[in-house]
Amino acid sequence: MEAARIIIVGGGFAGATLAEHLNRRVARDVEVVVISSDNHMVFTPMLAEVAGRSLSGFDVVMPGRQMAPRATWLTATVTSVDLKTNEVEYTRPDGKRSTLSYAHLVLACGSDVNLDVVPGMAAHAYTLRTVGDGMVLGNEVIARFEQAATEPDDAERQRLLTVVVVGGGFTGVEAAGHLFDMMRSVKPYYPQLGRNRPQMVLLQRGARIVPEFQHDSLSEFALRKLRQNARATRPPYSHRGERLRASGARTRNWLGLCPRCGTCSSRSGMRGLC
Ligand SMILES: Cc1cc2nc3c(=O)[nH]c(=O)nc-3n(C[C@H](O)[C@H](O)[C@H](O)COP(=O)(O)OP(=O)(O)OC[C@H]3O[C@@H](n4cnc5c(N)ncnc54)[C@H](O)[C@@H]3O)c2cc1C
């Protein structure tokens, strides 16, 4: 008789952890298969440190095979699920398609960043969701410093040194803090910048930052610490091109970061599930 197979789609926090637990608990003849687009799990809470260069990207990933050594790990992207035949179809790294049948299916493919929450965001903001995002963001900020160091126009120099973080929850506040620490620590190496100073603007909807905190006093403490170094602004805000309008009439140029800014439930767009 063919062994029962449990397929877990997605090898992130949920999928890799579940695979490891299942392997310890189910009978030996039950096969646990993880199909994940990535061969590693990303420790997302430390992506802000990667963006701010206090950690390397390698420090925040864990090989999936190491996390769930007894599971069968396939690095591939699931494209559809057939609920009638109990089969998943996936695309392998070489672009070819395969199918695999299951007795039980677990969908753990995470969520995706939704940049449509603020008009113009998709075209102009950076996201912080993957290790690549963290590295690109850090590189981009440094690249703006390099550009500013050769820029003769004072206003343009200041624009290049301004970062706006949209979203003042945990991730936005951490990203703003780490990026601003980096900006301040590299500034002395750019004597050409003269009196231009790095500037960080955090935009948050609602009455307080880090609304995840249960107590207002913690949000107030976070805001106080942040204000010692950065500007905190309340919406409404909107932006056109590289111009951002916040708190009424004031317009500023920016390098935007939207850390998570609204997520949709599944990133996969898999067929067969609705
Ligand atoms: C910057 C940042 C900071 C965060 N900080 C915190 C924090 O401090 N505390 C906290 O509790 N949470 C935090 N989170 C949230 C946390 O990362 C998520 O809640 C968690 O990752 C969700 O786990 P998951 O397994 O559902 O999805 P993920 O960890 O995103 O894993 C999904 C996996 O599925 C794979 N996948 C997606 N689609 C497919 C497909 N079609 N086929 C195959 N594989 C697929 C992906 O490649 C990925 O490996 C943070 C998130 C971010 C972005």
The ligand as an SDF file (V2000), in Angstrom:
LIG
                    3D

 53 58  0  0  0  0  0  0  0  0999 V2000
    9.9370   42.9170    8.3920 C   0  0  0  0  0  0  0  0  0  0  0  0
    9.0320   41.9870    9.1620 C   0  0  0  0  0  0  0  0  0  0  0  0
    9.1500   41.9090   10.5430 C   0  0  0  0  0  0  0  0  0  0  0  0
    8.3250   41.0490   11.2730 C   0  0  0  0  0  0  0  0  0  0  0  0
    8.4740   40.9970   12.6290 N   0  0  0  0  0  0  0  0  0  0  0  0
    7.6990   40.1540   13.3380 C   0  0  0  0  0  0  0  0  0  0  0  0
    7.8640   40.0450   14.7660 C   0  0  0  0  0  0  0  0  0  0  0  0
    8.6960   40.7350   15.3550 O   0  0  0  0  0  0  0  0  0  0  0  0
    7.0560   39.1750   15.4300 N   0  0  0  0  0  0  0  0  0  0  0  0
    6.1140   38.4050   14.7770 C   0  0  0  0  0  0  0  0  0  0  0  0
    5.4220   37.6220   15.4320 O   0  0  0  0  0  0  0  0  0  0  0  0
    5.9640   38.4840   13.4470 N   0  0  0  0  0  0  0  0  0  0  0  0
    6.7110   39.3210   12.7170 C   0  0  0  0  0  0  0  0  0  0  0  0
    6.5380   39.4130   11.3620 N   0  0  0  0  0  0  0  0  0  0  0  0
    5.4800   38.5880   10.7520 C   0  0  0  0  0  0  0  0  0  0  0  0
    5.9780   37.1790   10.4840 C   0  0  0  0  0  0  0  0  0  0  0  0
    7.0850   37.2260    9.6160 O   0  0  0  0  0  0  0  0  0  0  0  0
    4.8670   36.3880    9.8240 C   0  0  0  0  0  0  0  0  0  0  0  0
    3.7590   36.3640   10.6690 O   0  0  0  0  0  0  0  0  0  0  0  0
    5.3410   34.9710    9.5450 C   0  0  0  0  0  0  0  0  0  0  0  0
    6.4270   34.9700    8.6680 O   0  0  0  0  0  0  0  0  0  0  0  0
    4.2100   34.1690    8.9580 C   0  0  0  0  0  0  0  0  0  0  0  0
    4.6890   32.8480    8.7970 O   0  0  0  0  0  0  0  0  0  0  0  0
    4.1960   31.9750    7.5880 P   0  0  0  0  0  0  0  0  0  0  0  0
    4.8680   30.6460    7.7080 O   0  0  0  0  0  0  0  0  0  0  0  0
    2.7120   32.0140    7.5320 O   0  0  0  0  0  0  0  0  0  0  0  0
    4.6960   32.7210    6.2700 O   0  0  0  0  0  0  0  0  0  0  0  0
    6.1920   33.0020    5.7910 P   0  0  0  0  0  0  0  0  0  0  0  0
    7.1580   32.9560    6.9020 O   0  0  0  0  0  0  0  0  0  0  0  0
    6.1030   34.2120    4.9310 O   0  0  0  0  0  0  0  0  0  0  0  0
    6.5070   31.7560    4.8500 O   0  0  0  0  0  0  0  0  0  0  0  0
    5.7910   31.5160    3.6620 C   0  0  0  0  0  0  0  0  0  0  0  0
    6.6230   30.5700    2.8080 C   0  0  0  0  0  0  0  0  0  0  0  0
    5.8050   30.1040    1.7440 O   0  0  0  0  0  0  0  0  0  0  0  0
    6.5370   30.1200    0.5540 C   0  0  0  0  0  0  0  0  0  0  0  0
    5.5640   30.2230   -0.5470 N   0  0  0  0  0  0  0  0  0  0  0  0
    4.7270   31.2570   -0.8270 C   0  0  0  0  0  0  0  0  0  0  0  0
    3.9580   30.9630   -1.9000 N   0  0  0  0  0  0  0  0  0  0  0  0
    4.3090   29.7040   -2.3000 C   0  0  0  0  0  0  0  0  0  0  0  0
    3.8810   28.8360   -3.3340 C   0  0  0  0  0  0  0  0  0  0  0  0
    2.9240   29.1750   -4.2070 N   0  0  0  0  0  0  0  0  0  0  0  0
    4.4810   27.6240   -3.4580 N   0  0  0  0  0  0  0  0  0  0  0  0
    5.4500   27.2490   -2.5930 C   0  0  0  0  0  0  0  0  0  0  0  0
    5.8940   28.0260   -1.5820 N   0  0  0  0  0  0  0  0  0  0  0  0
    5.3310   29.2390   -1.4360 C   0  0  0  0  0  0  0  0  0  0  0  0
    7.4600   31.3180    0.6830 C   0  0  0  0  0  0  0  0  0  0  0  0
    8.5720   31.1810   -0.1750 O   0  0  0  0  0  0  0  0  0  0  0  0
    7.8280   31.2400    2.1610 C   0  0  0  0  0  0  0  0  0  0  0  0
    8.9650   30.4340    2.3390 O   0  0  0  0  0  0  0  0  0  0  0  0
    7.3490   40.2480   10.6010 C   0  0  0  0  0  0  0  0  0  0  0  0
    7.2450   40.3140    9.1930 C   0  0  0  0  0  0  0  0  0  0  0  0
    8.0600   41.1860    8.4900 C   0  0  0  0  0  0  0  0  0  0  0  0
    7.9390   41.2340    6.9880 C   0  0  0  0  0  0  0  0  0  0  0  0
  1  2  1  0
  2  3  1  0
  2 52  2  0
  3  4  2  0
  4  5  1  0
  4 50  1  0
  5  6  2  0
  6  7  1  0
  6 13  1  0
  7  8  2  0
  7  9  1  0
  9 10  1  0
 10 11  2  0
 10 12  1  0
 12 13  2  0
 13 14  1  0
 14 15  1  0
 14 50  1  0
 15 16  1  0
 16 17  1  0
 16 18  1  0
 18 19  1  0
 18 20  1  0
 20 21  1  0
 20 22  1  0
 22 23  1  0
 23 24  1  0
 24 25  2  0
 24 26  1  0
 24 27  1  0
 27 28  1  0
 28 29  2  0
 28 30  1  0
 28 31  1  0
 31 32  1  0
 32 33  1  0
 33 34  1  0
 33 48  1  0
 34 35  1  0
 35 36  1  0
 35 46  1  0
 36 37  1  0
 36 45  1  0
 37 38  2  0
 38 39  1  0
 39 40  1  0
 39 45  2  0
 40 41  1  0
 40 42  2  0
 42 43  1  0
 43 44  2  0
 44 45  1  0
 46 47  1  0
 46 48  1  0
 48 49  1  0
 50 51  2  0
 51 52  1  0
 52 53  1  0
M  END
$$$$
